[in-house]
Amino acid sequence: MARQDAQEAAEAVLAEATGKLESILADLCQRLNPFPAFLGMTTIQAVELEPALRPVADRGCVVVTPDGAIAELDVTAIPGIVGVLEVDQVEEFKPLDLTAEEYLIYLMAAVRALAAELRRRGG
């Protein structure tokens, strides 16, 4: 097998695996109703991802959202209404710029995390 053929074959396998994991993740997201709250916060639905392989770059808090997106969660504290809420927060899901290999690792972490949550719920 020529070098270029091997690389193309490997990329095709990676794309196929990614597609299958995305499908499994979408199914898990639909089955988890309600979707888990992030760290017990009622305003954020997301599950933090801890991939088995350590990421090359620090990506902050990477989560999977109810629609199956993998994103960085940025929670910023802002001054709240004086006397009512001293501190408020703004949540933002930021898209990640991942290589195909990194994306596959995060997809697998998401599938594992949501499957574990479904098992915990008895599903």
C-alpha positions in Angstrom: 0.0 0.0 0.0 1.4 3.4 -1.0 2.0 6.0 1.7 -0.7 8.3 0.4 -3.2 5.4 0.1 -2.5 4.4 3.7 -3.0 7.9 5.0 -6.2 8.3 3.0 -7.4 4.9 4.3 -6.6 5.9 7.9 -8.4 9.3 7.5 -11.5 7.5 6.2 -11.5 5.2 9.2 -11.1 8.2 11.5 -14.1 9.9 9.8 -16.2 6.8 10.0 -15.4 6.4 13.7 -16.2 10.0 14.3 -19.5 9.7 12.6 -20.5 6.7 14.6 -19.5 8.2 17.9 -21.4 11.4 17.0 -24.5 9.2 16.4 -24.1 7.4 19.7 -23.6 10.7 21.5 -26.7 12.2 19.9 -28.7 9.2 21.1 -27.4 9.5 24.6 -28.2 13.2 24.7 -31.8 12.4 23.7 -32.1 9.7 26.3 -30.8 11.9 29.2 -33.9 13.9 30.0 -33.4 16.1 31.9 -29.8 16.6 30.8 -27.5 16.8 33.8 -26.9 20.2 35.5 -23.3 21.4 35.5 -21.9 21.2 39.1 -25.5 21.4 40.5 -26.2 24.8 38.8 -29.7 25.0 37.7 -28.8 27.5 34.9 -26.3 25.4 33.0 -26.9 22.0 31.5 -23.6 20.4 30.6 -21.3 17.5 31.5 -17.6 18.2 32.0 -15.3 16.0 29.9 -12.2 14.4 31.2 -10.5 12.6 28.3 -8.5 9.4 29.0 -5.6 10.9 27.1 -4.2 14.2 28.3 -4.9 17.0 25.8 -1.9 18.7 24.2 -3.2 22.2 24.9 -5.1 23.6 28.0 -8.6 24.0 26.8 -10.2 25.2 30.0 -13.4 23.5 31.0 -14.5 21.3 28.1 -18.1 20.1 28.3 -20.7 18.3 26.2 -24.0 20.2 25.9 -27.6 18.8 25.6 -27.3 19.0 21.8 -24.1 16.9 21.7 -21.8 19.8 21.1 -18.3 19.7 22.6 -17.4 23.2 23.7 -15.4 25.2 26.3 -17.6 26.5 29.1 -16.7 30.0 30.2 -18.4 31.2 33.4 -17.7 34.8 34.2 -18.7 36.4 37.5 -20.3 39.9 37.1 -21.6 42.4 39.7 -25.2 41.6 40.5 -28.1 43.8 41.7 -27.0 45.4 45.1 -29.0 43.9 47.9 -30.5 41.1 45.8 -27.7 39.4 44.1 -24.3 40.6 45.0 -22.7 38.5 42.3 -24.3 37.2 39.1 -22.7 35.1 36.3 -22.7 34.9 32.5 -22.2 31.5 30.9 -20.9 31.1 27.4 -20.2 28.0 25.4 -17.2 28.6 23.1 -16.5 26.4 20.1 -13.2 24.6 20.2 -10.7 24.4 17.4 -9.7 20.7 17.6 -7.8 18.4 15.3 -9.7 15.4 14.1 -7.8 13.2 16.5 -8.5 15.5 19.5 -12.2 15.7 18.6 -12.3 11.9 18.5 -10.8 11.7 22.0 -13.3 14.2 23.4 -16.2 12.4 21.6 -15.2 9.2 23.3 -15.0 11.0 26.7 -18.5 12.4 26.1 -19.9 9.0 25.3 -18.4 7.5 28.4 -19.6 10.3 30.6 -23.2 10.2 29.4 -23.4 6.4 29.3 -22.2 6.4 32.9 -24.9 9.0 33.8 -27.5 6.9 32.1 -26.4 3.8 34.0 -26.5 5.8 37.2 -30.1 6.7 36.5 -30.9 3.0 35.9 -31.3 3.4 32.1 
